[in-house]
Structure formats: structure tokens, C-alpha cells
Amino acid sequence: MIRRTLALLALAGALDAQTGSMPLEQAARSVVLVQAETAPGQYQQGSGVVLGQAFVATNAHVVKNAYRIQVVKDGRSWQAQALCLAADRDLVLLSLPGLPLPAALPIAPDALREGLPVHAMGYPGGQGIHTESGRVTALWAFRGDRLIQTDTHNRPGSSGGGLFTEDGRLAGITTFALSRNSGVDFAVPVDWVLALIQNRSGAPSLACPLVVVERLLVDFGDLMQQDPGNEANWSRLTQGWVRESPGSPDAWFARGTAVDQAVRSRPEEPALRESALEAYRRTVALDPGHAKAWNNLGADLDALNRFPEAHAAFRRALEADPGYGLAWLNLGASLMNTQAFEEAAQALQRGLQTLGDQAIAWARLAHCEMKLGHPAQALVHYRLALRYEPFRAEWWGELHRVALRAGDQALAREALARIRTLAPELEKDLQD
């Protein structure tokens, strides 16, 4: 997870002299200042982009916790209402029927590419529109679409502004940067905004919700790793980040996750695992309370069968965050590797209190309970595991064995029938 150094370019005129082309001057007319009042007399500011005669697109984090929103342009202001929200993509639409400002024209879907010259326009500090120029440096896969990376060096206060092409077409909404001066900036594509507008009729009216799940901002690294197509981008980005910011624990943590991603695709290269360990050790040396880094360090040590070191790392993660469910589950799984079944069961139970949909954790807990001589509890927990993953033939096999041991003949027959359907070759092993 990328944490504190995500400098949110939150809170987003005359065009800069160096970019005085007519298409960009026209595009600038569609970029507005957004002021969100969170308490009487307390404001947070950002930018927005006019789309049609009724909508302004901005970032969800710009209007987070606001109870009143206004859009400002050239000394005039209009009251706005948050109409629909896509917090996981950090987007919100503001409703302003009849807004007398020109709408931005979107880029053609096939025109967005790496190397494309772009211009980011916003209201840094709320003091007038400003343009930062650069290029599209990468396109990231995310939920069936793309997230845009640029080197525009956006200033703090520009979030929610527009990312425009040379001909004044809107490519995206500027959203966040890795750090203030990194030149690694991100924008969500205009396609996402247009989809929100098309689906607006089915969305409830929102009065600037008090809770906004900023997953795109807070969990950027985790989200981008969900698609294998991002491996090269993530590796390249994290290499540059640790080179430019060697004192940043977040940079080293991101580097560790990038190497772990490479390990998954190239497990035959042991040097990669050692490189991941080094990155996580750098992270916790800089930030001893970085729970995720301790957890990931433990997972890599466990994969190398270095169990005592892994247990120590997981416990450090839990010292930093006692409610960290994944670290409890990982500790439990690692303790099982050393036959410490009672401690493993306790750790798994703690983790399942917050991550109760983890089927493999229920199966592991059931295995521990069988080893500890508690077949009735094992039956319950194998059935829970199979409720989440009903096609795991090996778990039906375990359930069959436990049912026989517990004297539940009906359940044993049910399990055997499922095995015949899913993996008939296992039936003979169970009957031997």
C-alpha cells in the first residue's frame, strides 16, 4: 500500500503564457475551481471539469465530508450538488443544471497512448488556473480500463482538473501523485466519467457523503498489482522511486511488492526473493511500524522455510497493527508449518474475526482442530470452507475423514458423493 507520500493533489484563470494555443485556451474555459465547505467557514479546494450543460466532474476526495459545494469561474459562483459517486475511482459528478460554461470535448478512445503530449490544468491553491505540460508516460490496466500516468509535475491543489491533449481534448481527470516533486502523476480516464454520466439516472442523489472509500488513492499499489499486465510498469516505477527517494519507506515497500510480483511469474529465480526481502528490510528500518512491510517480509521468509524469522516478522506486524487480519492468518499458516497447531489455531481464529470469507483459513483451522483432537469443531469449519469454495475436492476428502472419525455416517456419504463428482480418482485413496 502506498501511504503517506501520496501527495494528494487535492484541492485543484488565465492560461500560462507558454501554452497560449487557441485549443488549450478554449479547453481552459471548461476548468473550474471547486470549493467544498466541510464546516462553517472551513473549506477545501480543488478543481473540476465541465461536461455538458449539467455536470462538473471532480475527485471524490475534493468534496469529501462536505455539506455545501460551489463551483467558481471568473468571479462567478454556482451552488452544486454531488449527484453520483464512484469512490473506488475517486470520481464524483456535481450537478449544476444550466451551467453557462462550455463543456470539455473528450479525446477519441483510440487516441490515448504512451508518449502523447498532454497539459494538466487546475487551480493550485485556488489562485487561478495553471497549466503543467508533459507526456503520457504509462497506461495502467485497472478494472477493464486504463489509468493514465504522466510526468506533468502537477502542483498540490490541482486534483480534479483536466488532462488535455494538444488539440484541447479532455483525456482524463488529474487525481494524485506519488510525491510532491516526483513527476509521477496520475489521471483517471475521461471514459470513466462519461460512464458515470450515462448511468446517472440509476444513482441516488448524494449530499456529499461523509464517508468516501479512497481506495484508488490509498491502495494504489495493491490495486495495480491485481492485473498482471501492470508488472512492467510497476517494476519500472518503483525502481525510479527508490532511486529518487531512497529515504522513503513507501518507495521501498512498493519496490518489495514489485519484486514479489516478479517472483510469482518467475519462481525459479531465487535471487528475486532475496531482493524482495532486502526491500522490505529497508522499509521497516525506515519505518519500524510499517505493518504491511513486516507482513510481506514474513510471507517471503515463510516461502523460504525460514519459519522462526517469519513468525517474528508476523508478530512485529501485529505489534504495529493488532487488528491486521491478514498477518494473523499468515502467522497461523506459518505456525502450522512447524506443527505448532494450538498456537496456529489461535492465530487463525483471530484473523478470521476480520477476514471471515477466507476459505483456506477455515480449512487450515479445521486441520489444526483435527490435529488437536477436536473433530466436531473441524467438521463445522471444513463445512464453512466448502461453503465459500464448494469445488475443492481435497477439502471434501478431509471432511469425509473427519465425518468418519466423528461417527457422522450421513455426512461421510455426502462427502464421498461430492468426491465422485469432482475427483473420482480420490475415492480409492479414501477407501484404502
Beta strands, then each sheet from edge to edge (+ up, - down):
strand 1: 31-39
strand 2: 42-51
strand 3: 55-59
strand 4: 68-73
strand 5: 76-86
strand 6: 91-95
strand 7: 105-106
strand 8: 117-122
strand 9: 130-142
strand 10: 145-150
strand 11: 162-165
strand 12: 169-177
strand 13: 185-189
sheet 1: 1+ 2- 3+ 6- 5+ 4- 1+
sheet 2: 7+ 12+ 11- 8+ 9- 10+ 13-
end
